[in-house]
Amino acid sequence: MSEPPRFRGSAAVVLVRGHGRELETFWVRRSEAVSFMPEFDAFIGGSTEPADAELPLAGAADDAGRMLRACAIREAFEEAGVLVALDPAGAPGADPATLAAARAQLLAGGVSFAALAARHGWRFRADALAPAGRWQTPPFATTRFDTQYFLARVPDGQQASVHAGELASGQWTTPAEAIARWKQGDATFAAPILHTLLGIAAGEDGLAARLEAAPERSRTPVRRIELQWGVVLHPMRTKPLPPATHTNCYVVGERDAALIDPGGADPEDLEELFTLLDVLAREQRRVTIVLVTHHHPDHVAGLEAVRAHTSAPVAAHAATARHVHADVVLKDGDLVPLAPGPAGEWGLRALHTPGHAAGHMCFLLPRTGALFTGDHIPGGRGTVIIDPPDGDMHAYLAALERLLEEPVRTLFPGHGSPQGAPQRRIRGLIAHRLERKAKVLAALGADPEPPQALVPRAYDDTPESLWRYAERSLLAHLIELEAEGHAARAGERWRRA
């Protein structure tokens, strides 16, 4: 549970080498330890810092542009060890040994990049960084960035390299190689990376202008977010519990496709979804089945409109089918085939994951290890409410433990950002629930109290505005503690057993 997402200013560097149609770009894989999109592939970059204002940088049109360019220069040096946009008239001490020593100082902390630049007499030129597209994180994300991409050529005599930490690896690649890995399921990245790679693939001539126009092209005729080949995310405005504002609807498949959780009923949102489906259909990717993770309104509000538009059958667990019209009832382990070919190549495996709802299902794409989690695992660092009687804390924890045994590589949640490092995320959720359970037990006394009286003690780290939601999960913990013999109830009041 957290505050609504706000945009953070950031910059990214599209570092290139080569000429003509033989261009290569340097990209990195984010570490599994970072909080935002762990294990995704990306370009070097990061958020602006106050000290960026002190970097000697000539020619910036305004303060905002100056900060973003300074951020890009700093991130290129910190993450890849290259000094871009250096003014030839102010470039003493830019030999490899000096750069390596300065970078080590920067990574060790205690000195800002601007201070290092002043110490070595480095000065920079704003016009050496060409704008290469301004991208904003779509509304599904709990952390949102307003990122200015810049195009830069690796300076002669410098070598790009990555130090372990926030980044796991870095390498030069051609756009064709990167896109091939993406289509094979070996790479996952945000939409700006794909559109930038496509722009680089067209060659050096007119490259900066082509990249600058890429954000607008990506929204025509409708925004297309394809983080993995065959996995298209479409956020729809819904009314989920805070801080979420959207539900992620997914279209999964290379030819036959499944549409998962059409949660929005707003006519404008539905029209955008139908436009997306029509675009995909023209590419011979047609929705042949609609899958529902669970029956909550923010996951099924658009279901009947989608059924009418696609004529595709709806499939859900039997417990969900008691709330929505399902043409196919799924049970744990069922395979939903999506295309001809080797068994399971594009099929989705249904996994019954009760806890948030009795009929909740996740859907696993074995081909890539993508898991579509509905509300079982939310994006970011948030947690989901377990609301009895349909919600069951014991079942929820058991389903999380079960997912640790599945070959999951990427999490695609119903709310919030997709992410890698699934084992860390799942284990973190289990640990959080067990810690909360211990706090609930500690909040119980010898005298019976209503759940709302226990919330301030058991959820003292949660904003008071969210306590009415927290009370439902607290009740789920109390029911679990009662089953274990640690809590007892007297009517609507609870005490330690």
Disulfide bonds with the S-S distance in Angstrom:
none
